[in-house]
């Protein structure tokens, strides 16, 4: 497509593409079963204080671990899946 002068001289090939053809069922199943981390609002009274953060007190560390629990579970499941795929690939 080069402008008015050369319009219509080239043939246009329209291709119908369906996204389902390119997405495997494994990826769809994985995305449906993966837990989504909850995004909580950080109000002033909810979380640990800045002093607790600065001194790495146990209450702050417990709060941080609880926030990252779902992300950690998802990471573990991804690692487990890739390990099983590698084992299947090489026949272990």
Secondary structure, 3 states (H helix, E strand, C coil): CCCCCCCCCCCCCCCCCCHHHCCCHHHHHHHHHCCCCCCCCCCCCCCCCHHHHHHCCHHHHHHHHHHCHHHHHHHHHHHHHHHHHHHHHHCC
